[in-house]
Every structure is written in C-alpha cells, then in structure tokens.
Amino acid sequence: MTEVAFHFNAPDKLAYACRFARKVQRAGARLVIAAPPEALAALDRMLWAMAPQDFVAHCRDDADEDIIHASPVLLAADARSAPHHEVLLNLNADVPEGFGRFDRLVEVVSAHDETDRAAARARWKHYASRGYAITRHDLVLKAT
C-alpha cells in the first residue's frame, strides 16, 4: 500500500518542492512532481536556476520518451503517464489519479493559504477513509 505523508506549513510550496527533489535525487530515488501547468513551468525555471552543486536533473512530461525514462525527476501534469513510480510529490489541489501505483505519496501544504489548507484537509479525509496510514510532518517544527 502506498505510504502517504503530509508536509505541512511550507512557506513556499515550489521552493520546498525544489529542496525535496534535490533530497530524493541524492537518495537515488525517482520522483514525479504533479502540479498545475503554471506551477510546473515555474518549478522548471526554479530547478534550472539552482546552484551548480544543487543541480536536479529533471524534465517535463512533454520531453522525448528516452529523456523521460532517463530523468530521475519528472514534472507532470498527470502522474498516471509517469514511467516510474517510486515517489509522487503532489502540488495539486485534488487527489492525484493513479497515486496508488506509487510507493510513496507526499502532499505539500502551504503555511498561509487557507484555500490550499482546506483542499489538503479534503485530501487527508480521502486517504484516511480508504485506510491509508498518514504520516504528518510539520515543517515549522523541523526548522526550529
């Protein structure tokens, strides 16, 4: 069964996604980041702008198939199209379709956006009602 974790109180969800991608890549795992198209475009720019020692090899889901298969990090509007299924980072407001085929699902929740927090509560209820054990990580507590 997919491991589900919620990472709460992210001051900047995209900046957190960049750090998370770096961490997953350094651990040798493969990551799919699911997000709305405008967030994917911004995230792509942010990943390319990281310092050389923090570089995260990645591609968008519209890249050539060979590049998608070789990339450790895939930025995707729809996670169902991903060729690998180790870790899924969800930046969407809704439950990602096909999340059950991933080993791990990580939900990132904003610190101050009440609309985002309400959507996260609905996703939490969805997973809990289907029997998923949920791990909670408070990013404010980790920072202190």
N, C-alpha and C positions, 0 to 999 in steps of 0.2 A: 504494500500500500504506500502511496506517495506520502513522504514526510512534508508537513505543511508548517511553515513558520511565518509569523508576522513580525516585521521590524517596524516598531512604532516611533513616532516623534522625529522623523527625518526632517531637518530644517530645509533641505533642498533635495528632492527626490532624484533628480538627474545627477547631481554631484555624488549622491550616495550610490547610485547605480554604477557610476564610473569606478568608485572605490571597490564596490562589490565585485565588479567584473575583473578588476586587477587581482583581487584576492582569489577568486575562483580560478583564474588563469594560472596564477602562481602555484595553486594547489594541484594543477594538472587536470582539472575537470573541464567539461564543456558546458557552456551557458547559452541559453536563449533568453533574450530580453524582449518581452512582449509589451508594446506600448502603442498609443495612437500615433498616426503618421507624423504629426508635427513634433511630438516628443522624440520619435526615432531620429528625425532629421537633426534636432538639437543635440541629442545624445551622440550621434555620429560625429558631429563637429567637435563636441567636447572630448571624445575619446582620441580624435586625431590631434587635439591641442595639448594633450598631457605631456609632461616632461619625458624626455627620451628614456630615462630609467624606469618610468612607469607605463611605458607603451603597452597597450592592449590590442593584440591582433584581433580584428573583427571585420565583419562585412554585413551588408544589408541583405534582406531576403530576396532582392531582385538581382543579386550578383549571379555570375555564371555558376552552374551546379558544382563544378570542380572546386571553386573557391569556397562555396558554402560548406562543402564536405570537409575542406581542409581547415576552415576557420574555427578556432576554439570558442569564439563569441559570435552569436548571430543576433542581429537586430531584426525583429519580425513583427509585422502587424498581426499575423496569425500563427500562433505557436504550433498548430497542427501540421504545418508544412515543414517543420524542422526535421532534419535527418538524424539528429541526435537527441537524447532525452535524459541527460543527467540532471541538470539544474535549470529550472524556469524561474526567472525573476519577472513578476507581473507588475507593470506600472499602469495597467488599465483600470477603469472603474468597475468592470464586470469580472466575474469568474471566467478565466480563460478556458475556452473549449479545448478538450483533449488534455487537460492538465494531468489526468490520471496516468498517462503513459510516462511521465517524468518521475525520476527517483525522488527529487526534492522540488518543492514549490515555495518560493519566498515572495511574500507580499510586502510592499513598502508603503508605509502610511505617513502622510505629512504631519508635521508638528502643529500647523496652524490653520490648515484649510479644512473647514468644517464639512464641506461637501465631500471631500476626499475621505475624511474620517467616517462619515455616515456610510459611504459606499463600502469602506473597509469592514464596518460592523455587519453589513449585509453579506459580504463575502465570508466573514468569520462564521456567521449563522449557517450559511450554505454548507461549508465544510463540516462544521460540528454536527449538523443534522444528518450528515451522511457517514458519521462515525470516524472522521479523521481526527487523530490526536493533533492538537495545535500547540506549537511552541511559541512563546511570546518573548520578544527581545525589545527592551526599552532602550533606544539609542541615547537618550538623555542620561540614563544611569550608567551606560558604558563609557560615556565621555568624561564622567567625573571620577 
